[in-house]
Amino acid sequence: MTQPPTIETPRLILRAFRADDVETFCAEMGDDRFAAFITREGRGLSYAESWQRFCNLSGHWTARGFGNFAVEEKASGNFVGHVGPLQPPGWPDFEIGWGIFPAFQGRGYAVEAAAAAFHWAHHMLGRTQTLHMIDPANEPSARVARALGAEPGEMWTPFWPEAKPVRQWKTTWEAFTATPVYARLTA
């Protein structure tokens, strides 16, 4: 599969990235507060760096047959972030990550979108577990992982120069299906 499907949740649409997402994505990725925990640079990105990241996320579908989805808020049609699987070369295992733009954080969108992405990955790719690489200082993302049924695991240092260690949180399908998030998703 090289084209992302469209997945709907009660409040969100997970879809392929579109050309009209680029400007919003690049502006959000330039925000130090947002990008600090989700970029290898640990800071907001320049327009060129953000553009490359956009192409990397959308191109993962071609390279691996899965990848991140753009997250759209149903009620407004706003592009509010990205979520989904990735497994670049050198990664310890399959991961589902998320990045919800600051103006849309605190609404449960990361949990809802990540749950839908894992549900899809289980049914379409046969994945029975997923990692979430989270900076130890990123408590909001740790809360998202816990809501998905994840358990904190060992620390891992990515392979790029000057990388900071991250915690490998792991969600198993069994733990996920026992969560309230799963119950809401499948109701």
C-alpha positions in Angstrom: 0.0 0.0 0.0 1.5 3.3 -1.0 -1.6 5.6 -0.6 -2.9 6.2 2.9 -6.5 5.3 3.5 -8.9 7.8 5.0 -9.9 6.9 8.6 -12.7 8.6 10.5 -13.1 8.9 14.2 -15.9 10.7 16.0 -14.0 14.0 15.8 -11.2 13.5 13.4 -10.3 12.5 9.8 -6.9 10.8 9.3 -6.0 11.2 5.7 -3.1 11.6 3.2 -1.1 14.8 3.4 -2.1 17.3 0.7 -0.2 20.2 -0.9 -2.3 22.7 0.9 -1.0 21.3 4.2 2.6 22.4 3.6 2.3 26.0 4.7 0.5 25.2 8.0 2.9 22.3 8.7 6.0 24.4 8.1 4.7 27.3 10.3 3.9 24.9 13.1 7.2 23.1 12.9 8.9 26.4 13.3 7.5 26.8 16.8 10.2 25.8 19.4 7.6 24.7 21.9 5.9 22.4 19.5 8.9 21.0 17.7 11.3 20.6 20.7 10.2 17.0 21.5 9.5 15.7 18.0 12.5 16.8 16.0 16.0 15.5 16.1 17.1 19.1 16.3 15.2 19.6 19.5 14.0 23.0 18.3 11.7 24.7 15.8 12.7 24.0 12.2 13.4 26.4 9.4 11.0 26.5 6.5 13.4 24.3 4.4 13.9 21.8 7.3 10.1 21.7 7.8 9.5 21.2 4.1 11.9 18.2 4.1 10.2 16.8 7.2 6.8 17.1 5.4 8.2 15.2 2.4 9.8 12.6 4.7 6.5 11.9 6.5 4.4 11.7 3.4 7.1 9.7 1.5 7.2 7.0 4.2 4.1 5.5 2.5 6.1 4.9 -0.7 9.2 3.6 1.1 7.4 1.3 3.6 3.8 0.9 2.6 2.7 2.8 5.8 3.3 6.1 7.4 1.9 9.2 9.1 -1.5 10.6 8.4 -2.5 14.2 8.3 -5.0 14.8 11.1 -8.0 16.9 10.3 -10.6 18.2 12.7 -14.1 17.2 11.3 -16.0 20.1 12.7 -13.8 22.8 11.2 -11.8 21.1 8.4 -8.6 22.4 10.0 -5.4 20.5 9.6 -4.4 19.9 13.2 -1.4 17.7 13.2 0.0 14.3 12.2 -0.1 10.8 13.6 0.8 7.3 12.6 3.3 4.6 12.0 6.9 5.0 11.0 9.9 2.8 11.0 12.9 4.5 9.4 16.2 2.5 8.9 17.9 2.0 12.2 14.7 2.3 14.3 14.4 -0.3 17.0 10.9 -1.3 15.9 7.6 -0.2 14.5 6.4 3.1 16.1 3.2 5.1 16.2 4.0 8.7 16.9 1.9 11.9 17.0 2.2 15.7 16.8 -0.9 17.8 17.4 -0.4 21.5 16.8 -0.4 23.7 20.0 -3.8 25.4 19.2 -5.5 22.0 19.2 -3.7 20.3 22.1 -5.5 19.4 25.3 -8.6 18.2 23.5 -7.7 14.5 23.4 -6.9 14.5 19.7 -3.5 12.8 20.0 -5.1 9.9 21.9 -8.0 9.6 19.5 -5.8 9.8 16.4 -3.1 7.4 17.8 -5.7 4.9 18.8 -7.2 5.0 15.3 -3.8 4.6 13.7 -2.9 1.6 15.9 -6.3 0.0 15.2 -5.6 0.4 11.5 -2.0 -0.9 11.8 -3.3 -4.0 13.7 -6.0 -4.8 11.2 -4.2 -3.9 8.0 -0.5 -4.6 8.8 -0.9 -7.3 11.4 0.9 -5.3 14.1 0.4 -6.6 17.6 2.5 -4.0 19.3 4.0 -0.6 18.7 6.6 1.6 20.3 6.3 5.3 21.1 9.6 7.1 21.4 9.1 9.9 24.0 11.6 12.3 25.5 11.5 11.8 29.3 10.6 15.5 29.8 7.6 15.2 27.5 4.9 14.4 30.1 1.9 15.2 27.8 3.1 12.5 25.4 3.7 10.1 28.2 0.0 10.7 29.2 -1.1 9.9 25.6 1.0 6.7 25.7 -0.5 5.6 29.0 -4.0 6.2 27.7 -3.2 3.8 24.9 -2.2 1.2 27.4 1.6 1.6 26.9 4.2 0.7 29.5 7.5 2.6 29.8 10.5 0.6 28.6 14.2 1.1 28.2 16.0 4.3 27.1 17.3 4.4 23.6 19.6 6.9 21.9 18.8 7.6 18.2 21.6 7.2 15.8 22.1 10.8 14.7 24.9 13.1 16.1 24.1 14.7 19.5 20.9 12.7 19.9 19.2 12.8 23.3 18.0 9.5 24.8 14.3 8.8 24.5 12.1 6.3 26.5 10.7 3.4 24.4 7.1 3.1 25.5 5.4 -0.1 24.2 1.7 -0.7 23.6 0.6 -4.3 23.0 -2.7 -5.0 21.3 -3.9 -6.9 24.4 -3.2 -3.9 26.6 -4.7 -1.5 24.1 -8.0 -3.4 23.8 -8.4 -3.2 27.6 -8.4 0.7 27.6 -11.3 3.1 27.6 -9.8 4.6 24.4 -10.3 1.3 22.6 -13.9 1.0 23.9 -14.8 4.5 22.6 -13.1 3.8 19.3 -15.0 0.6 18.6 -18.4 1.7 20.2 
